[in-house]
Amino acid sequence: MKDFGKKIIRLIDGLIDKSILLICIVLFLLGSYGLYDSYMVYQQATDNSILKYKPGYETDDETDKKITGNMVAWLTIDDTNIDYPVMQGEDNNEYLNKDPFGNYALSGSIFLDRRNNPEFKDYYSLIYGHHMEHGMMFGAIDEYLNEDYFNSHRTGSLVVGKKTYKIRIFAVLECEATEESIFAPTENDNTLNYIKQHALFIDNTALPKDNEKLLGLSTCKYPDTVDRTLIFGALDG
């Protein structure tokens, strides 16, 4: 009877050891997947090979000279990592987790609000991008919360078809995504007044002139919140 009891104890000990080993393996695999997933997101966001599709980029391969489909523009903010194609989907969810070629990507794409005219004929156009680490995608917008950075990074360009607009950045703003003055780009005419009243930093000498258009770039301030950080520029062209 004692030998039987010892066998039961050894069996239970063995099962416990195997269970602990199995748990450790599962945790290791989950951790490895998490690291791999983070690595892939970072790789997608930092893939500079996309630049070969930028208008004006020199290449001998004709297939590398443009992105077909839903690309409506190319956005560049000088001296930042913002240098991307601008997509436009059927709704504002389409490019949240899809790259410019239609492939799944957690880093998503830079995209124009679905309500805006794809040729940027609206007075106010709004572009979105994920907040990524290391200034990737629209993570660089965070830097504009520093006034010195804002003052020294005020130029860029937007290529729309054969037309190139110069961007003159004039304001930085924080607000919630429910603010219609900002996030209903074609449905009100109060956007510029709201920016003037609520901007963190603004250069009133650089506001859009009568013949210029308004461009907003928006990204999340924190994960899983409605808080947004935006910069605004005048389109001169």
Buried (B, 14 or more C-beta within 10 A) or exposed (E): EEEEEEEEEEEEEEEEEEEEEEEEEEEEEEEEEEEEEEEEBBEBBBEEEBEEBBBEEEEEEEEEBEBEEBBBBBBBBEEBBBBBBBBBBEEBEBBBBBBBBEEEBBBBBBBBBBBBEBEBEBBBBBBBBBBBEEBBBBBBBBBBBEEEBBEEBBEBBBBBEEEBBBBBBBBBBEBEBEBEBBBBBEEEEEBBEBBEEBBBBBBEEBBBEEEBBBBBBBBBBEEEEEEBBBBBBBBBB
